Amino acid sequence: MNMIRSPRDLTRSDFVAVSLDLLRSGYGVRFQARGWSMYPTIREGDILTVEPADASQVEQGDILLCTTAGRLVAHRAISVDTPRSGKVRFLLRGDGREQPDGYVPAGDMLGKVVAIERNGRKIRLTGRLSKAQQKTGAVLVRLGRRIRKQIHRAVQQIGKPTAGGWF
């Protein structure tokens, strides 16, 4: 019989299944974030606290934990939509990304990310001020990326400097 001695012993699919069971049973989960798609709000290695949530509790700007293609994704709901079918869905996007991920049905939402632990400090993600700060940071990251692209294009159009300099 295989015993799980620590969370590191879980496979990805086991972790998804355990998280799903806990959240759907009304328990919260904590885990370490991987990746940079939510930078600057969530950084590689941050500890996320996720609480169960019903689709009716989700507001634009909430960070949701969802299952997509057999993995967990914590991204921001940039839109909460109820199409003609009457089934709620969420348009998600990582704060560090330009394009949205696409729509996720409410049934694939496991819960809301309510806090982050970084360097021993707990950062609450609930409340209007917190959401405004997160959104501002995300906009600045995307804006910085666009400016860098425009500068890069402008430099390419100007051409490379000659041995004597630009003139």
BELKAVEN-V602469 format. One record per residue. N is the residue number from 0. RES is the residue in one letter. OMEGA is omega as a letter, one per 30 degrees, with the letter a starting at -180 (* if undefined). D_FIRST is the distance of its C-alpha to the first C-alpha in Angstrom with 1 decimal. Layout:
BEGIN
n = <N,N>
res = <RES,RES>
omega = <OMEGA,OMEGA>
d_first = <D_FIRST,D_FIRST>
END
This chain:
BEGIN
n = <0,1,2,3,4,5,6,7,8,9,10,11,12,13,14,15,16,17,18,19,20,21,22,23,24,25,26,27,28,29,30,31,32,33,34,35,36,37,38,39,40,41,42,43,44,45,46,47,48,49,50,51,52,53,54,55,56,57,58,59,60,61,62,63,64,65,66,67,68,69,70,71,72,73,74,75,76,77,78,79,80,81,82,83,84,85,86,87,88,89,90,91,92,93,94,95,96,97,98,99,100,101,102,103,104,105,106,107,108,109,110,111,112,113,114,115,116,117,118,119,120,121,122,123,124,125,126,127,128,129,130,131,132,133,134,135,136,137,138,139,140,141,142,143,144,145,146,147,148,149,150,151,152,153,154,155,156,157,158,159,160,161,162,163,164,165,166>
res = <M,N,M,I,R,S,P,R,D,L,T,R,S,D,F,V,A,V,S,L,D,L,L,R,S,G,Y,G,V,R,F,Q,A,R,G,W,S,M,Y,P,T,I,R,E,G,D,I,L,T,V,E,P,A,D,A,S,Q,V,E,Q,G,D,I,L,L,C,T,T,A,G,R,L,V,A,H,R,A,I,S,V,D,T,P,R,S,G,K,V,R,F,L,L,R,G,D,G,R,E,Q,P,D,G,Y,V,P,A,G,D,M,L,G,K,V,V,A,I,E,R,N,G,R,K,I,R,L,T,G,R,L,S,K,A,Q,Q,K,T,G,A,V,L,V,R,L,G,R,R,I,R,K,Q,I,H,R,A,V,Q,Q,I,G,K,P,T,A,G,G,W,F>
omega = <l,l,l,a,l,l,l,l,a,l,l,a,l,a,l,a,l,l,l,l,a,a,l,l,l,l,l,l,l,l,a,a,l,l,a,a,a,l,g,a,l,a,l,l,l,l,a,l,a,l,l,l,l,a,a,a,a,l,l,a,l,l,a,l,a,l,l,l,l,l,l,l,l,a,a,l,l,l,l,a,l,a,a,l,l,a,a,l,a,l,a,l,l,a,a,a,l,a,l,l,a,a,l,l,a,a,l,l,a,a,l,l,a,a,l,l,a,l,l,a,l,l,l,a,a,l,a,a,l,l,l,l,l,a,l,l,a,l,a,l,a,l,l,l,l,l,l,l,a,l,l,l,a,l,l,a,l,a,a,l,l,a,a,a,a,a,*>
d_first = <0.0,3.8,6.4,9.9,12.3,15.4,17.0,17.4,13.7,14.4,15.8,19.3,18.4,15.6,18.3,20.9,19.0,18.1,21.8,23.2,21.5,22.7,26.2,26.8,25.9,28.5,26.6,27.6,25.5,26.3,25.4,27.1,29.5,29.5,32.8,36.4,37.4,38.1,40.1,42.1,40.4,36.8,36.2,33.4,31.2,32.5,30.2,30.7,30.6,30.4,31.4,31.2,34.5,36.2,38.2,41.4,40.8,40.6,43.8,44.9,43.8,40.5,37.5,34.8,31.1,30.7,28.4,30.1,28.7,25.0,25.6,27.0,30.6,32.7,36.3,39.5,40.9,44.4,45.3,44.2,45.6,46.0,47.4,49.2,45.9,45.6,42.0,41.6,40.4,40.3,41.7,39.6,40.6,39.3,42.0,42.3,42.8,46.0,44.8,42.7,39.3,40.6,40.0,36.7,36.7,36.2,33.0,31.3,32.3,29.5,31.7,34.3,34.0,35.9,35.7,35.0,34.4,36.1,36.9,36.1,38.4,37.6,39.5,39.9,40.3,41.9,45.6,48.5,49.3,45.8,45.7,49.2,48.2,45.1,47.2,49.9,47.6,46.1,49.6,50.7,47.9,48.8,52.5,52.1,50.3,53.2,55.8,54.2,54.2,57.8,58.9,57.1,59.0,62.3,61.9,61.2,64.4,66.5,65.4,64.8,67.3,69.8,70.2,72.9,70.7,70.5,74.3>
END
